[in-house]
Amino acid sequence: MTKTQVEVITSVQRRRRWSIAEKERIVAAAIEPGAVASEVARSAGIHVSQLFRWRQQLCGAGRAAPTFSPVAVVPGSGVTSVPTMPETIEIEFGSGVRMRITGAVDASTLKVMVTSLAKIRRRR
């Protein structure tokens, strides 16, 4: 019979339960200007991927539902009574994507374009 070494683990380690307040505190520390996510995660005793998941869960939920934004109509420089160029509409989405429409456009086409551009997330 061959002698083999066996390791016996006597402690019982369970998953740690984090309260929402603790998660919010850690995520808030990670998104402060100049904060390094890996350092914040290390000081909290978690893996950096866990921090990113919490940030996605806590911060991403508010961005999921589209909302209406206030619109301001401002006159351009040199307003004249007769327009020299076709009317222009410019829409800037929260993701930083801009859409500029010059002249007449079909409403159904505009709806499809706005819907698809609103789904684009900001690249970091």
PAZAPA-4460 file (N, C-alpha, C; in steps of 0.05 Angstrom, whole numbers, plus 32768, in hexadecimal, padded with zeros to 4 digits):
% residues 124
    n_x    n_y    n_z   ca_x   ca_y   ca_z    c_x    c_y    c_z   seq   type   mol
   8011   7FE9   8000   8000   8000   8000   8012   8019   8000     1      M     A
   800B   802C   7FEF   801A   8044   7FED   8010   8059   8000     2      T     A
   8023   8067   800C   801C   807B   801F   8018   8096   8010     3      K     A
   8000   80A2   8013   7FFA   80BC   8006   7FF4   80D0   801B     4      T     A
   7FF9   80E9   8015   7FF3   80FE   8027   7FD7   8108   8023     5      Q     A
   7FC8   810C   8039   7FAD   8116   8038   7FAB   8130   8048     6      V     A
   7F9D   8143   803C   7F9A   815D   804A   7F7D   815E   8054     7      E     A
   7F7B   8164   806E   7F61   8166   807A   7F5B   8183   8080     8      V     A
   7F44   818C   8076   7F3C   81A8   807A   7F27   81A8   8090     9      I     A
   7F2E   81B6   80A6   7F1C   81B5   80BD   7F0A   81CE   80BF    10      T     A
   7F12   81E4   80B2   7F01   81FC   80B4   7EEB   81FB   809E    11      S     A
   7ED6   8209   80A5   7EC0   820B   8092   7EBE   8228   8089    12      V     A
   7EC5   822C   8070   7EC3   8247   8065   7EAA   824A   8055    13      Q     A
   7E9A   825D   805C   7E81   8262   804D   7E84   827B   803D    14      R     A
   7E72   827E   802A   7E72   8297   801A   7E6B   82AE   802C    15      R     A
   7E78   82C4   8027   7E71   82DC   8036   7E59   82EA   802A    16      R     A
   7E47   82F3   803A   7E2F   8301   8030   7E34   831F   8033    17      R     A
   7E32   832D   801D   7E36   834A   801D   7E1B   8358   801C    18      W     A
   7E18   836B   802E   7DFF   837A   802D   7E00   838E   8016    19      S     A
   7DE9   8398   800E   7DE8   83AC   7FF9   7DF8   83C5   8000    20      I     A
   7DF6   83CD   801A   7E05   83E5   8023   7E23   83E1   8020    21      A     A
   7E2D   83C9   8027   7E4A   83C3   8024   7E52   83C3   8006    22      E     A
   7E41   83B7   7FF5   7E47   83B7   7FD9   7E48   83D3   7FCE    23      K     A
   7E34   83E3   7FD5   7E33   83FF   7FCC   7E4B   840F   7FD5    24      E     A
   7E54   840B   7FEE   7E6B   8419   7FF8   7E84   8412   7FE8    25      R     A
   7E88   83F8   7FE3   7EA0   83EF   7FD4   7E9F   83F8   7FB7    26      I     A
   7E88   83F7   7FAA   7E85   8400   7F8F   7E89   841E   7F8D    27      V     A
   7E7E   842D   7FA0   7E82   844A   7FA1   7EA0   8451   7FA3    28      A     A
   7EAE   8442   7FB3   7ECB   8447   7FB6   7EDA   8441   7F9C    29      A     A
   7ED0   842E   7F8D   7EDE   8426   7F74   7ED8   8439   7F5D    30      A     A
   7EC2   8448   7F5E   7EBC   845A   7F47   7EC3   8477   7F4D    31      I     A
   7ED0   847C   7F64   7EDA   8496   7F69   7EF0   849D   7F56    32      E     A
   7EF3   84B7   7F4F   7F09   84BE   7F3D   7F24   84B7   7F48    33      P     A
   7F35   84AA   7F38   7F4F   84A2   7F41   7F51   8488   7F4F    34      G     A
   7F3A   847B   7F54   7F3A   8461   7F63   7F43   844B   7F50    35      A     A
   7F51   8438   7F5A   7F5A   8420   7F4B   7F49   8409   7F54    36      V     A
   7F3A   83FD   7F42   7F28   83E8   7F49   7F35   83D0   7F56    37      A     A
   7F4C   83C8   7F4D   7F5A   83B1   7F59   7F62   83B7   7F76    38      S     A
   7F6A   83CF   7F7C   7F72   83D6   7F97   7F5A   83D7   7FA9    39      E     A
   7F43   83E2   7FA0   7F2B   83E2   7FB0   7F21   83C6   7FB5    40      V     A
   7F22   83B5   7FA1   7F19   8399   7FA5   7F2B   838B   7FB9    41      A     A
   7F46   838F   7FB6   7F59   8382   7FC8   7F54   838A   7FE5    42      R     A
   7F4F   83A4   7FE9   7F4B   83AE   8004   7F31   83A4   8010    43      S     A
   7F1D   839E   7FFF   7F04   8393   8009   7F04   8375   800C    44      A     A
   7F19   8368   8002   7F1B   834B   8004   7F0B   833C   7FEF    45      G     A
   7F07   8349   7FD8   7EF8   833C   7FC2   7F09   833C   7FA9    46      I     A
   7F00   832C   7F96   7F0D   832B   7F7C   7F03   8342   7F6B    47      H     A
   7F14   834D   7F5A   7F0C   8365   7F4A   7EF4   835F   7F38    48      V     A
   7EF1   8346   7F2F   7EDA   833F   7F1E   7EC0   8341   7F2E    49      S     A
   7EC1   833B   7F48   7EAA   833E   7F59   7EA2   835B   7F5B    50      Q     A
   7EB6   836C   7F5E   7EB1   8389   7F5F   7EA4   8393   7F45    51      L     A
   7EAD   838A   7F2E   7EA1   8392   7F15   7E85   8388   7F12    52      F     A
   7E7F   8370   7F1C   7E64   8365   7F1B   7E51   8376   7F2D    53      R     A
   7E5B   837C   7F45   7E4A   838D   7F57   7E45   83A8   7F4A    54      W     A
   7E5A   83B4   7F3D   7E56   83CE   7F31   7E42   83CC   7F1A    55      R     A
   7E43   83B6   7F0B   7E2F   83B2   7EF6   7E13   83AF   7F01    56      Q     A
   7E10   83A1   7F17   7DF6   839C   7F23   7DEB   83B6   7F2F    57      Q     A
   7DFC   83C5   7F3D   7DF3   83DD   7F4B   7DF0   83F5   7F39    58      L     A
   7E02   83F9   7F26   7E02   8410   7F15   7DF4   840C   7EFA    59      C     A
   7DF4   83F3   7EF1   7DE9   83ED   7ED7   7DCB   83ED   7ED6    60      G     A
   7DBE   83E8   7EED   7DA1   83E6   7EEE   7D93   8400   7EE6    61      A     A
   7D9F   8417   7EEE   7D93   8431   7EE8   7D94   8438   7ECB    62      G     A
   7DA8   842C   7EBD   7DAC   8433   7EA1   7D9C   8421   7E8F    63      R     A
   7D90   840B   7E9A   7D83   83F8   7E89   7D69   8403   7E7C    64      A     A
   7D5A   8412   7E8B   7D40   841C   7E81   7D45   8437   7E74    65      A     A
   7D3D   843A   7E5B   7D40   8453   7E4E   7D2D   8468   7E59    66      P     A
   7D36   8480   7E5B   7D25   8496   7E65   7D26   84AD   7E52    67      T     A
   7D13   84BF   7E54   7D13   84D7   7E43   7D25   84EC   7E50    68      F     A
   7D33   84FA   7E3F   7D45   850F   7E48   7D39   852A   7E42    69      S     A
   7D3F   853E   7E51   7D35   8559   7E4B   7D40   8562   7E30    70      P     A
   7D31   8571   7E22   7D39   857B   7E07   7D39   859A   7E09    71      V     A
   7D4D   85A6   7DFE   7D4E   85C3   7DFD   7D51   85CB   7DE0    72      A     A
   7D40   85DD   7DD7   7D42   85E7   7DBC   7D50   8602   7DBD    73      V     A
   7D67   8604   7DB1   7D76   861C   7DB2   7D7A   8626   7D95    74      V     A
   7D78   8640   7D91   7D7C   864B   7D76   7D9A   864A   7D70    75      P     A
   7D9F   8645   7D57   7DBB   8645   7D4E   7DC5   8662   7D4B    76      G     A
   7DDE   8665   7D46   7DE9   867F   7D42   7DDF   868B   7D27    77      S     A
   7DD8   86A4   7D27   7DCF   86B1   7D0E   7DB4   86A7   7D06    78      G     A
   7DA0   86A8   7D17   7D86   869E   7D10   7D7A   86B1   7CFB    79      V     A
   7D70   86A5   7CE6   7D63   86B5   7CD1   7D46   86AC   7CCE    80      T     A
   7D36   86BC   7CC1   7D1A   86B5   7CBD   7D17   869F   7CA7    81      S     A
   7D2A   869E   7C95   7D29   8689   7C80   7D41   8677   7C84    82      V     A
   7D3C   865D   7C8A   7D52   864B   7C8E   7D63   8647   7C75    83      P     A
   7D7D   8648   7C78   7D8E   8644   7C61   7D96   8627   7C5C    84      T     A
   7D91   8617   7C70   7D97   85FA   7C6E   7D80   85EA   7C79    85      M     A
   7D7D   85D1   7C72   7D68   85C0   7C7D   7D69   85BE   7C9B    86      P     A
   7D52   85B9   7CA7   7D52   85B6   7CC4   7D62   859E   7CCD    87      E     A
   7D6E   85A0   7CE5   7D80   858B   7CEF   7D78   8584   7D0B    88      T     A
   7D76   856A   7D11   7D71   8561   7D2C   7D8A   8551   7D34    89      I     A
   7D94   8556   7D4C   7DAB   8547   7D56   7DA3   853B   7D71    90      E     A
   7DA8   8521   7D74   7DA1   8512   7D8D   7DBB   8507   7D97    91      I     A
   7DC1   850D   7DB1   7DD8   8501   7DBE   7DCF   84EE   7DD4    92      E     A
   7DD6   84D5   7DD2   7DCE   84C0   7DE5   7DE1   84C0   7DFD    93      F     A
   7DD8   84B4   7E13   7DE8   84B3   7E2B   7E03   84A4   7E27    94      G     A
   7E04   8493   7E13   7E1C   8484   7E0D   7E31   8494   7DFF    95      S     A
   7E29   84AD   7DF6   7E3C   84BD   7DE8   7E38   84BC   7DCA    96      G     A
   7E27   84AB   7DC0   7E21   84A8   7DA4   7E0F   84C0   7D9B    97      V     A
   7E15   84CB   7D84   7E05   84E2   7D7A   7DF8   84DA   7D60    98      R     A
   7DE0   84E4   7D5B   7DD2   84DF   7D42   7DC9   84FA   7D38    99      M     A
   7DD0   8501   7D20   7DC8   851A   7D14   7DB6   8514   7CFC   100      R     A
   7D9F   8521   7CFB   7D8B   851D   7CE6   7D87   8537   7CD8   101      I     A
   7D8C   8538   7CBE   7D88   8550   7CAE   7D72   854B   7C9A   102      T     A
   7D5F   855C   7C9A   7D49   855A   7C87   7D33   8547   7C91   103      G     A
   7D21   8540   7C7F   7D0B   852E   7C86   7D14   8511   7C88   104      A     A
   7D07   8503   7C9B   7D0D   84E7   7C9F   7CF3   84D8   7CA6   105      V     A
   7CF1   84C0   7C9D   7CD9   84AF   7CA4   7CD9   84A9   7CC1   106      D     A
   7CC2   84AB   7CCE   7CC0   84A6   7CEB   7CC7   848A   7CF3   107      A     A
   7CC0   8476   7CE3   7CC6   845A   7CEA   7CE5   8455   7CE8   108      S     A
   7CF1   8461   7CD5   7D0F   845F   7CD2   7D1C   846C   7CEA   109      T     A
   7D13   8484   7CF2   7D1E   8492   7D09   7D1B   8481   7D22   110      L     A
   7D04   8475   7D26   7CFF   8465   7D3E   7D13   844D   7D3F   111      K     A
   7D18   8440   7D29   7D2A   8429   7D28   7D47   8433   7D2F   112      V     A
   7D4F   8449   7D24   7D6A   8454   7D28   7D6E   845B   7D45   113      M     A
   7D5A   846A   7D51   7D5C   8472   7D6D   7D5D   845A   7D7F   114      V     A
   7D4C   8446   7D7A   7D4C   842E   7D8B   7D66   841F   7D8A   115      T     A
   7D72   841C   7D72   7D8B   840D   7D70   7DA2   841D   7D7C   116      S     A
   7DA3   8438   7D78   7DB9   8448   7D84   7DB6   844A   7DA2   117      L     A
   7D9E   8449   7DAD   7D9B   844B   7DCA   7DA6   8432   7DD8   118      A     A
   7DA8   841C   7DCA   7DB2   8404   7DD7   7DD0   8403   7DD8   119      K     A
   7DDE   8414   7DCA   7DFC   8414   7DCA   7E06   841E   7DE5   120      I     A
   7E18   840F   7DF1   7E25   8417   7E0A   7E3F   8425   7E05   121      R     A
   7E46   8436   7E18   7E5F   8445   7E15   7E76   8432   7E18   122      R     A
   7E89   8435   7E06   7EA2   8425   7E07   7EB6   8433   7E19   123      R     A
   7EC4   8423   7E2A   7ED7   842F   7E3C   7EF3   8428   7E34   124      R     A
***
